[in-house]
Amino acid sequence: MPYDFRLFTTKKASGKVVTVQWNQFGDVRLEGLYTGFSPDLSAGVNLGVKLPTGDFKFDPNIVDRDTQLGTGSTDILMGGFYRHHINLRAKLFWFAQTELDLPVLTQQHYRPGLELDSALGAYYGGWHIGSVGISPIAQVIISERTSDGGGASAHPVASGFQRVLLSPGIEVDVHKVKFYADVEVPVYQNFTGNQIAAPLAVKATVSYAF
C-alpha cells in the first residue's frame, strides 16, 4: 500500500510555469509468493494484482494521466527471483529478480503502458546489533515501459521509456519486522518524446512476517 508525495512542475500551452504539490495513497498491490523450488527457498515466483485504489483525477488540467499517483487500471503482476551466495563464509550474497506489470482493465479510455522491471544486486548479511540484523544492499535496476494508449488522455508520442538505475540501500531486520530504504539514481535514460523525469527516487518500505 504505497503513500506518495509528489511535487510537479510543468509549462502550460500559454508558456506559464505551474507547480502543484499533493500526497495521497497510491495503487495497492496484492501478491502471492511461491518459494518451494528448493529447500533453501532461494528461488521463487510471484503472481498478483494491482488495484486502482489511487486517485487519477487530481487537477487534470495541469497533471497528465501518466503523472497521476494512480493509473486507474487493474493490472496483472507476475515475476520471479533467485538468490545465491557469493561467499557463504563472508555472508555475501547476490540476487536477481524481475516483474511484469500488465494492465488488463482500464478506465476512461486510458491504458498505461506495459512495464517490465528487473534487478541484479548483492548484499551483505553479517552485521548485527544485538538481535537486529543490518544488510547493506547494492543493485542495478533495468526498466522498460511501452507507450500509453487508449484515448485522448493518453500521449503515446510522449510516454514510455527505457532506463538503468543504480540503487544503494539498506535493510533492517527486527524479528518479524523489516525496514528497507534505498535511493535510485538514473545512469541511463531513453524517453519517448518530451517527458519530465525525476533526478532520483527515494523509497522506504516496512513489512511484517506472519
Short mmCIF file of the C-alpha atoms (twelve columns), coordinates in Angstrom:
data_MODEL
# 
_entry.id   MODEL 
# 
loop_
_atom_site.group_PDB 
_atom_site.id 
_atom_site.type_symbol 
_atom_site.label_atom_id 
_atom_site.label_alt_id 
_atom_site.label_comp_id 
_atom_site.label_asym_id 
_atom_site.label_seq_id 
_atom_site.Cartn_x 
_atom_site.Cartn_y 
_atom_site.Cartn_z 
_atom_site.pdbx_PDB_model_num 
ATOM 1   C CA . MET A 1   0.000   0.000   0.000   1 
ATOM 2   C CA . PRO A 2   2.046   2.993   -1.204  1 
ATOM 3   C CA . TYR A 3   1.702   6.530   0.080   1 
ATOM 4   C CA . ASP A 4   3.236   9.075   -2.266  1 
ATOM 5   C CA . PHE A 5   4.398   12.676  -2.047  1 
ATOM 6   C CA . ARG A 6   4.653   14.444  -5.384  1 
ATOM 7   C CA . LEU A 7   5.911   17.871  -6.472  1 
ATOM 8   C CA . PHE A 8   5.166   18.504  -10.148 1 
ATOM 9   C CA . THR A 9   6.231   21.462  -12.298 1 
ATOM 10  C CA . THR A 10  5.113   21.898  -15.910 1 
ATOM 11  C CA . LYS A 11  4.765   24.553  -18.589 1 
ATOM 12  C CA . LYS A 12  1.254   25.151  -19.934 1 
ATOM 13  C CA . ALA A 13  0.454   25.917  -23.561 1 
ATOM 14  C CA . SER A 14  0.380   29.631  -22.664 1 
ATOM 15  C CA . GLY A 15  4.013   29.402  -21.573 1 
ATOM 16  C CA . LYS A 16  3.205   29.837  -17.874 1 
ATOM 17  C CA . VAL A 17  5.149   27.579  -15.490 1 
ATOM 18  C CA . VAL A 18  2.884   25.940  -12.896 1 
ATOM 19  C CA . THR A 19  3.852   23.901  -9.825  1 
ATOM 20  C CA . VAL A 20  1.489   21.675  -7.845  1 
ATOM 21  C CA . GLN A 21  2.134   19.512  -4.809  1 
ATOM 22  C CA . TRP A 22  -0.022  16.719  -3.408  1 
ATOM 23  C CA . ASN A 23  0.180   13.487  -1.466  1 
ATOM 24  C CA . GLN A 24  -2.163  10.518  -1.161  1 
ATOM 25  C CA . PHE A 25  -2.395  6.727   -1.200  1 
ATOM 26  C CA . GLY A 26  -1.500  5.077   -4.488  1 
ATOM 27  C CA . ASP A 27  -2.437  1.765   -6.105  1 
ATOM 28  C CA . VAL A 28  -2.472  -1.240  -3.748  1 
ATOM 29  C CA . ARG A 29  -0.611  -4.390  -4.830  1 
ATOM 30  C CA . LEU A 30  -1.709  -7.841  -3.629  1 
ATOM 31  C CA . GLU A 31  0.757   -10.626 -4.427  1 
ATOM 32  C CA . GLY A 32  1.341   -14.246 -3.552  1 
ATOM 33  C CA . LEU A 33  4.819   -15.772 -3.474  1 
ATOM 34  C CA . TYR A 34  5.823   -19.416 -4.005  1 
ATOM 35  C CA . THR A 35  9.339   -20.441 -2.881  1 
ATOM 36  C CA . GLY A 36  9.129   -24.254 -2.835  1 
ATOM 37  C CA . PHE A 37  11.524  -24.989 -5.683  1 
ATOM 38  C CA . SER A 38  14.473  -25.746 -3.361  1 
ATOM 39  C CA . PRO A 39  14.956  -26.486 0.378   1 
ATOM 40  C CA . ASP A 40  16.754  -23.164 0.982   1 
ATOM 41  C CA . LEU A 41  13.918  -21.132 -0.612  1 
ATOM 42  C CA . SER A 42  16.460  -19.473 -2.913  1 
ATOM 43  C CA . ALA A 43  14.112  -19.273 -5.919  1 
ATOM 44  C CA . GLY A 44  10.522  -18.169 -6.205  1 
ATOM 45  C CA . VAL A 45  7.754   -16.865 -8.414  1 
ATOM 46  C CA . ASN A 46  5.090   -14.282 -7.654  1 
ATOM 47  C CA . LEU A 47  1.639   -13.634 -9.048  1 
ATOM 48  C CA . GLY A 48  -0.735  -10.878 -8.072  1 
ATOM 49  C CA . VAL A 49  -2.867  -7.908  -8.980  1 
ATOM 50  C CA . LYS A 50  -2.544  -4.123  -8.788  1 
ATOM 51  C CA . LEU A 51  -5.819  -2.451  -7.816  1 
ATOM 52  C CA . PRO A 52  -6.970  1.023   -8.971  1 
ATOM 53  C CA . THR A 53  -7.118  2.489   -5.455  1 
ATOM 54  C CA . GLY A 54  -5.013  5.577   -6.212  1 
ATOM 55  C CA . ASP A 55  -6.630  8.796   -7.433  1 
ATOM 56  C CA . PHE A 56  -6.072  9.576   -11.123 1 
ATOM 57  C CA . LYS A 57  -8.174  12.768  -11.258 1 
ATOM 58  C CA . PHE A 58  -6.038  15.267  -9.324  1 
ATOM 59  C CA . ASP A 59  -6.142  18.652  -11.129 1 
ATOM 60  C CA . PRO A 60  -6.401  17.081  -14.627 1 
ATOM 61  C CA . ASN A 61  -5.975  20.498  -16.309 1 
ATOM 62  C CA . ILE A 62  -2.364  20.512  -15.082 1 
ATOM 63  C CA . VAL A 63  -1.423  16.923  -14.250 1 
ATOM 64  C CA . ASP A 64  -1.268  14.406  -17.120 1 
ATOM 65  C CA . ARG A 65  -2.686  10.893  -16.655 1 
ATOM 66  C CA . ASP A 66  0.768   9.304   -16.676 1 
ATOM 67  C CA . THR A 67  1.872   11.663  -13.874 1 
ATOM 68  C CA . GLN A 68  -1.066  10.882  -11.567 1 
ATOM 69  C CA . LEU A 69  -0.378  8.798   -8.450  1 
ATOM 70  C CA . GLY A 70  -2.969  6.246   -9.569  1 
ATOM 71  C CA . THR A 71  -3.228  4.717   -13.044 1 
ATOM 72  C CA . GLY A 72  -6.951  3.879   -12.874 1 
ATOM 73  C CA . SER A 73  -6.169  0.395   -14.187 1 
ATOM 74  C CA . THR A 74  -6.279  -3.104  -12.748 1 
ATOM 75  C CA . ASP A 75  -3.043  -4.891  -13.623 1 
ATOM 76  C CA . ILE A 76  -1.792  -8.471  -13.540 1 
ATOM 77  C CA . LEU A 77  1.613   -8.786  -11.814 1 
ATOM 78  C CA . MET A 78  3.919   -11.727 -12.465 1 
ATOM 79  C CA . GLY A 79  7.583   -12.321 -11.842 1 
ATOM 80  C CA . GLY A 80  10.265  -14.315 -10.091 1 
ATOM 81  C CA . PHE A 81  13.550  -14.166 -8.183  1 
ATOM 82  C CA . TYR A 82  16.712  -16.135 -7.465  1 
ATOM 83  C CA . ARG A 83  19.391  -15.601 -4.840  1 
ATOM 84  C CA . HIS A 84  22.639  -17.401 -4.033  1 
ATOM 85  C CA . HIS A 85  25.819  -16.865 -2.063  1 
ATOM 86  C CA . ILE A 86  28.959  -15.250 -3.445  1 
ATOM 87  C CA . ASN A 87  30.939  -16.296 -0.388  1 
ATOM 88  C CA . LEU A 88  28.959  -18.113 2.278   1 
ATOM 89  C CA . ARG A 89  31.600  -17.722 4.989   1 
ATOM 90  C CA . ALA A 90  31.829  -13.980 4.322   1 
ATOM 91  C CA . LYS A 91  28.000  -13.787 4.198   1 
ATOM 92  C CA . LEU A 92  27.987  -12.154 0.774   1 
ATOM 93  C CA . PHE A 93  25.017  -12.932 -1.455  1 
ATOM 94  C CA . TRP A 94  23.745  -11.976 -4.901  1 
ATOM 95  C CA . PHE A 95  20.207  -11.888 -6.267  1 
ATOM 96  C CA . ALA A 96  18.232  -11.348 -9.455  1 
ATOM 97  C CA . GLN A 97  14.546  -10.566 -9.795  1 
ATOM 98  C CA . THR A 98  12.054  -9.439  -12.412 1 
ATOM 99  C CA . GLU A 99  8.384   -8.452  -12.552 1 
ATOM 100 C CA . LEU A 100 5.965   -7.743  -15.392 1 
ATOM 101 C CA . ASP A 101 3.092   -5.257  -14.858 1 
ATOM 102 C CA . LEU A 102 0.329   -5.919  -17.420 1 
ATOM 103 C CA . PRO A 103 -2.755  -3.614  -17.411 1 
ATOM 104 C CA . VAL A 104 -5.927  -5.580  -18.199 1 
ATOM 105 C CA . LEU A 105 -8.879  -3.436  -17.022 1 
ATOM 106 C CA . THR A 106 -8.842  0.310   -17.655 1 
ATOM 107 C CA . GLN A 107 -10.959 3.408   -17.017 1 
ATOM 108 C CA . GLN A 108 -11.916 6.440   -19.103 1 
ATOM 109 C CA . HIS A 109 -10.249 5.153   -22.273 1 
ATOM 110 C CA . TYR A 110 -6.725  5.326   -20.857 1 
ATOM 111 C CA . ARG A 111 -4.368  2.342   -20.901 1 
ATOM 112 C CA . PRO A 112 -0.975  2.735   -19.191 1 
ATOM 113 C CA . GLY A 113 1.980   1.101   -20.868 1 
ATOM 114 C CA . LEU A 114 3.130   -2.408  -20.069 1 
ATOM 115 C CA . GLU A 115 6.160   -2.296  -17.732 1 
ATOM 116 C CA . LEU A 116 8.985   -4.745  -17.062 1 
ATOM 117 C CA . ASP A 117 11.340  -4.133  -14.111 1 
ATOM 118 C CA . SER A 118 14.408  -6.267  -13.421 1 
ATOM 119 C CA . ALA A 119 17.186  -6.011  -10.854 1 
ATOM 120 C CA . LEU A 120 20.580  -7.586  -10.257 1 
ATOM 121 C CA . GLY A 121 22.323  -6.935  -6.959  1 
ATOM 122 C CA . ALA A 122 24.325  -8.060  -3.959  1 
ATOM 123 C CA . TYR A 123 24.037  -7.714  -0.184  1 
ATOM 124 C CA . TYR A 124 25.996  -8.422  2.981   1 
ATOM 125 C CA . GLY A 125 24.217  -10.301 5.758   1 
ATOM 126 C CA . GLY A 126 26.813  -10.325 8.507   1 
ATOM 127 C CA . TRP A 127 26.064  -7.178  10.520  1 
ATOM 128 C CA . HIS A 128 24.137  -7.465  13.786  1 
ATOM 129 C CA . ILE A 129 23.499  -5.145  16.702  1 
ATOM 130 C CA . GLY A 130 22.106  -7.461  19.341  1 
ATOM 131 C CA . SER A 131 19.152  -9.212  17.701  1 
ATOM 132 C CA . VAL A 132 18.851  -6.599  14.933  1 
ATOM 133 C CA . GLY A 133 20.208  -7.612  11.526  1 
ATOM 134 C CA . ILE A 134 21.518  -4.920  9.171   1 
ATOM 135 C CA . SER A 135 22.126  -5.651  5.470   1 
ATOM 136 C CA . PRO A 136 23.632  -3.076  3.074   1 
ATOM 137 C CA . ILE A 137 22.437  -3.664  -0.486  1 
ATOM 138 C CA . ALA A 138 23.637  -2.532  -3.919  1 
ATOM 139 C CA . GLN A 139 21.686  -3.195  -7.099  1 
ATOM 140 C CA . VAL A 140 21.245  -2.252  -10.726 1 
ATOM 141 C CA . ILE A 141 17.623  -1.792  -11.833 1 
ATOM 142 C CA . ILE A 142 16.645  -2.037  -15.501 1 
ATOM 143 C CA . SER A 143 13.162  -0.876  -16.526 1 
ATOM 144 C CA . GLU A 144 11.221  -0.666  -19.772 1 
ATOM 145 C CA . ARG A 145 7.727   0.692   -20.268 1 
ATOM 146 C CA . THR A 146 5.792   0.850   -23.506 1 
ATOM 147 C CA . SER A 147 3.858   3.954   -24.527 1 
ATOM 148 C CA . ASP A 148 0.405   4.696   -23.134 1 
ATOM 149 C CA . GLY A 149 -2.678  4.358   -25.297 1 
ATOM 150 C CA . GLY A 150 -6.435  4.168   -25.336 1 
ATOM 151 C CA . GLY A 151 -7.787  7.678   -25.853 1 
ATOM 152 C CA . ALA A 152 -7.407  11.439  -25.793 1 
ATOM 153 C CA . SER A 153 -5.872  11.476  -22.297 1 
ATOM 154 C CA . ALA A 154 -3.008  9.243   -23.432 1 
ATOM 155 C CA . HIS A 155 0.132   10.613  -25.086 1 
ATOM 156 C CA . PRO A 156 1.747   7.723   -26.986 1 
ATOM 157 C CA . VAL A 157 4.285   10.076  -28.602 1 
ATOM 158 C CA . ALA A 158 5.404   11.326  -25.152 1 
ATOM 159 C CA . SER A 159 5.254   8.256   -22.897 1 
ATOM 160 C CA . GLY A 160 7.266   5.101   -22.466 1 
ATOM 161 C CA . PHE A 161 10.923  4.722   -21.571 1 
ATOM 162 C CA . GLN A 162 13.982  2.559   -21.038 1 
ATOM 163 C CA . ARG A 163 16.258  3.314   -18.095 1 
ATOM 164 C CA . VAL A 164 19.025  1.930   -15.902 1 
ATOM 165 C CA . LEU A 165 19.257  2.920   -12.222 1 
ATOM 166 C CA . LEU A 166 21.951  2.413   -9.600  1 
ATOM 167 C CA . SER A 167 20.380  1.795   -6.213  1 
ATOM 168 C CA . PRO A 168 22.260  1.580   -2.886  1 
ATOM 169 C CA . GLY A 169 20.055  0.651   0.057   1 
ATOM 170 C CA . ILE A 170 19.796  -0.912  3.487   1 
ATOM 171 C CA . GLU A 171 17.526  -3.448  5.173   1 
ATOM 172 C CA . VAL A 172 17.000  -3.615  8.942   1 
ATOM 173 C CA . ASP A 173 15.525  -6.844  10.322  1 
ATOM 174 C CA . VAL A 174 13.955  -6.712  13.794  1 
ATOM 175 C CA . HIS A 175 12.385  -10.108 14.499  1 
ATOM 176 C CA . LYS A 176 9.301   -10.231 12.236  1 
ATOM 177 C CA . VAL A 177 9.504   -6.586  11.151  1 
ATOM 178 C CA . LYS A 178 11.705  -5.447  8.267   1 
ATOM 179 C CA . PHE A 179 12.510  -1.895  7.220   1 
ATOM 180 C CA . TYR A 180 14.001  -1.242  3.789   1 
ATOM 181 C CA . ALA A 181 15.114  2.015   2.177   1 
ATOM 182 C CA . ASP A 182 17.058  2.885   -0.958  1 
ATOM 183 C CA . VAL A 183 17.940  5.677   -3.362  1 
ATOM 184 C CA . GLU A 184 17.551  5.091   -7.113  1 
ATOM 185 C CA . VAL A 185 19.829  7.212   -9.308  1 
ATOM 186 C CA . PRO A 186 19.485  7.064   -13.127 1 
ATOM 187 C CA . VAL A 187 22.662  6.405   -15.117 1 
ATOM 188 C CA . TYR A 188 20.904  5.835   -18.466 1 
ATOM 189 C CA . GLN A 189 17.518  7.102   -19.644 1 
ATOM 190 C CA . ASN A 190 15.814  6.966   -23.031 1 
ATOM 191 C CA . PHE A 191 12.361  8.548   -23.071 1 
ATOM 192 C CA . THR A 192 9.865   8.579   -25.928 1 
ATOM 193 C CA . GLY A 193 9.178   12.218  -26.823 1 
ATOM 194 C CA . ASN A 194 9.331   15.047  -24.289 1 
ATOM 195 C CA . GLN A 195 8.853   13.891  -20.707 1 
ATOM 196 C CA . ILE A 196 9.644   15.081  -17.198 1 
ATOM 197 C CA . ALA A 197 11.973  12.762  -15.268 1 
ATOM 198 C CA . ALA A 198 12.925  12.809  -11.590 1 
ATOM 199 C CA . PRO A 199 16.677  13.210  -10.904 1 
ATOM 200 C CA . LEU A 200 16.410  10.441  -8.285  1 
ATOM 201 C CA . ALA A 201 13.852  8.436   -6.321  1 
ATOM 202 C CA . VAL A 202 13.837  7.630   -2.590  1 
ATOM 203 C CA . LYS A 203 11.891  4.592   -1.417  1 
ATOM 204 C CA . ALA A 204 11.113  3.173   2.038   1 
ATOM 205 C CA . THR A 205 9.036   0.118   2.952   1 
ATOM 206 C CA . VAL A 206 8.009   -1.619  6.176   1 
ATOM 207 C CA . SER A 207 6.914   -5.275  6.155   1 
ATOM 208 C CA . TYR A 208 5.712   -7.748  8.777   1 
ATOM 209 C CA . ALA A 209 6.087   -11.522 8.510   1 
ATOM 210 C CA . PHE A 210 3.148   -13.506 9.895   1 
# 
